Amino acid sequence: MSEVLAKLDQLVLKQKKVRAEAELTLYKVQNSKAFRVMKCPGCGGRALSNDPDEPFVCECGWRSDKANGDAR
């Protein structure tokens, strides 16, 4: 029984950490320049750019300035 409670405590702590990180990311995005978003051709996720002169960048490492052809 104590193993189950310990595992539950770990999951609750992990959920709190993930929620805090998400709230921090949301705060940073809301208080910064507007982001442009496009679908990443590499992984299907979101590629972001916060400046028209900057390339789109995705968490998977894909960058529009390194792509074959013009990705914009």
N, C-alpha and C positions, 0 to 999 in steps of 0.2 A: 504493500500500500504506500509506503514512504517513497518507493521508487517512482510510482505514478505521480505523486505530489511533487517530487523533485523535477520530473520531466515537465509537468504542467507549469511549474514556476519558471523553468527555462524558456518555455514557449511564450509565456506572458512577457518575460523580460525581452525576448527577441522581438515580439510584436511592438512593445513600447519603443524599442530602439529604431525599428523600421518606420514607425509612425513619426518619431521625432526627426529622423532624417528626411522624410517626405515633407514635413512641415517646414523644415529649414530650406529645402530646395524650392518649395513653393514661395516662401518669403523672398528668397534671392531673385527668383524670376519676376515676381510681382514688383520688386523694387529696383529693377534694372531696366535697361533698354528693352524695347519690344523684340521678341524673338520671331524669326521667320522659321517656318517648319515645312519640311518636305518628307515624303516617305523614302526611307533609305533603300536603295536598290540592293545593298549588300545583305541586310538581314531582315528587311521589312519593318524595322522600327522607325523611330523619328530622328531625322537629322536636323540639327538646329544651326542657325546663324543669327547673330545679333547685330550685324552690320552688312549693308548691301555690298560693301567691298570685300567682305570676308567670305571664305568658302563655307559651305554646309559641312558639319562634322557630326558623326554619329558615335555612340558609345562603342560600337563594334570596331571602330577604327577607320571606317570609310570616310573619305574626304572628297568633296566635289572637285577640288583643284588637282587631285591625283587620279581622278577617274578617266577612263578612256572616253574621249569626246567631251562635249560640253554637257555637264550634268544639270545646268540651271535651266 
